[in-house]
Amino acid sequence: MMKKSIRKHIPQRTCVACREVKAKRELIRLVRISDGSVQVDTSGKRAGRGAYLCRGQQCWEVGLKGGRLEHTLRTTLTQDNREQLIKYGKDLLQGVN
């Protein structure tokens, strides 16, 4: 009798900036919460509309400056919220988080 090899399903998501499809764990989830602001979802399980960005600086810049993130999350970022996310992206690239 032949044994079937069982592969574990790996969820895939698309980066809103570069449009590359990657494993969910490789991307960073941003979530729109009830008050309309956007936060980084480190657990990947927060309630709310989510969007994903790669860990690269270029994707963070395109996602935050080009309006793709806002379009995907169906919200408008306040200047303060945008600056918080830009800072998170910079810290991420420097290995602070």
VOVONU-203338 format. One record per residue (C-alpha): residue in three letters; x, y, z. Coordinates in pm, 1 decimal, m for minus. Example, Ala and Ser with C-alpha at 12.3 -4.5 7.8 and 13.67 -1.06 7.14 Angstrom:
! residues 2
[pt ALA, [1230.0, m450.0, 780.0]]
[pt SER, [1367.0, m106.0, 714.0]]
***
This chain:
! residues 97
[pt MET, [0.0, 0.0, 0.0]]
[pt MET, [138.0, 344.2, m96.3]]
[pt LYS, [163.6, 609.8, 166.3]]
[pt LYS, [35.8, 956.6, 74.2]]
[pt SER, [258.3, 1244.9, 166.4]]
[pt ILE, [53.4, 1502.1, 350.1]]
[pt ARG, [151.9, 1862.6, 295.4]]
[pt LYS, [47.4, 2126.7, 539.2]]
[pt HIS, [m148.2, 2410.6, 380.4]]
[pt ILE, [47.3, 2737.4, 393.0]]
[pt PRO, [m178.3, 3044.3, 371.0]]
[pt GLN, [m67.9, 3291.3, 106.3]]
[pt ARG, [m126.9, 3664.9, 87.1]]
[pt THR, [m41.1, 3942.8, m158.8]]
[pt CYS, [166.6, 4249.0, m72.1]]
[pt VAL, [m41.4, 4557.9, m155.2]]
[pt ALA, [270.1, 4741.6, m279.2]]
[pt CYS, [464.6, 4498.5, m501.8]]
[pt ARG, [171.3, 4256.0, m562.6]]
[pt GLU, [393.0, 3953.2, m489.9]]
[pt VAL, [222.2, 3649.9, m342.0]]
[pt LYS, [409.7, 3514.4, m40.3]]
[pt ALA, [347.2, 3297.8, 262.7]]
[pt LYS, [135.4, 3488.5, 515.3]]
[pt ARG, [409.9, 3460.4, 780.6]]
[pt GLU, [661.1, 3640.3, 554.6]]
[pt LEU, [443.0, 3951.6, 534.3]]
[pt ILE, [334.8, 4208.5, 790.9]]
[pt ARG, [m37.3, 4256.3, 843.0]]
[pt LEU, [m182.8, 4600.8, 889.3]]
[pt VAL, [m539.0, 4619.5, 1014.7]]
[pt ARG, [m803.9, 4891.4, 1010.1]]
[pt ILE, [m963.2, 4901.1, 1352.0]]
[pt SER, [m1310.5, 5024.9, 1445.2]]
[pt ASP, [m1212.5, 5393.5, 1479.0]]
[pt GLY, [m1074.5, 5392.7, 1120.7]]
[pt SER, [m707.6, 5408.0, 1217.8]]
[pt VAL, [m454.5, 5152.2, 1096.6]]
[pt GLN, [m228.4, 4948.9, 1323.6]]
[pt VAL, [36.0, 4683.4, 1272.9]]
[pt ASP, [m106.9, 4343.8, 1363.8]]
[pt THR, [186.8, 4140.1, 1491.8]]
[pt SER, [m32.1, 3839.6, 1582.9]]
[pt GLY, [m206.0, 3834.6, 1244.7]]
[pt LYS, [m538.7, 3766.7, 1417.8]]
[pt ARG, [m684.3, 4105.5, 1515.1]]
[pt ALA, [m1039.4, 4175.9, 1411.6]]
[pt GLY, [m1073.8, 4421.5, 1127.3]]
[pt ARG, [m1000.2, 4463.6, 759.1]]
[pt GLY, [m641.5, 4362.5, 685.9]]
[pt ALA, [m375.9, 4431.1, 424.4]]
[pt TYR, [m24.4, 4295.5, 390.9]]
[pt LEU, [314.8, 4453.0, 318.2]]
[pt CYS, [654.1, 4292.1, 257.6]]
[pt ARG, [930.1, 4359.6, 506.8]]
[pt GLY, [1125.5, 4569.0, 253.3]]
[pt GLN, [1160.5, 4946.8, 268.1]]
[pt GLN, [1040.4, 4996.4, m89.0]]
[pt CYS, [709.8, 4818.1, m20.8]]
[pt TRP, [648.6, 5026.4, 293.9]]
[pt GLU, [715.2, 5347.8, 101.1]]
[pt VAL, [492.9, 5252.6, m193.3]]
[pt GLY, [218.5, 5119.4, 33.5]]
[pt LEU, [207.4, 5424.9, 258.5]]
[pt LYS, [278.0, 5701.7, 9.7]]
[pt GLY, [97.0, 5569.9, m295.5]]
[pt GLY, [m242.0, 5531.1, m128.7]]
[pt ARG, [m264.3, 5158.7, m203.3]]
[pt LEU, [m288.8, 5072.6, 163.7]]
[pt GLU, [m569.9, 5322.4, 218.5]]
[pt HIS, [m754.2, 5190.4, m86.2]]
[pt THR, [m722.8, 4828.0, 26.7]]
[pt LEU, [m827.6, 4906.5, 384.5]]
[pt ARG, [m1103.6, 5144.4, 269.3]]
[pt THR, [m993.2, 5423.6, 501.3]]
[pt THR, [m796.8, 5747.6, 504.1]]
[pt LEU, [m483.5, 5766.4, 715.6]]
[pt THR, [m438.0, 6069.8, 937.7]]
[pt GLN, [m95.0, 6233.8, 919.8]]
[pt ASP, [m18.7, 6106.3, 1271.8]]
[pt ASN, [m124.5, 5750.7, 1185.6]]
[pt ARG, [81.2, 5756.6, 862.6]]
[pt GLU, [389.6, 5878.5, 1054.9]]
[pt GLN, [348.8, 5598.9, 1313.9]]
[pt LEU, [339.1, 5338.8, 1036.0]]
[pt ILE, [637.4, 5491.8, 854.2]]
[pt LYS, [833.4, 5485.2, 1182.4]]
[pt TYR, [737.4, 5119.5, 1237.7]]
[pt GLY, [859.5, 5036.8, 887.4]]
[pt LYS, [1193.4, 5213.9, 944.6]]
[pt ASP, [1240.5, 5045.1, 1284.4]]
[pt LEU, [1158.1, 4709.3, 1126.5]]
[pt LEU, [1430.6, 4753.0, 866.0]]
[pt GLN, [1684.1, 4845.6, 1132.9]]
[pt GLY, [1592.6, 4538.4, 1337.6]]
[pt VAL, [1438.6, 4728.7, 1630.4]]
[pt ASN, [1106.7, 4539.1, 1635.9]]
***
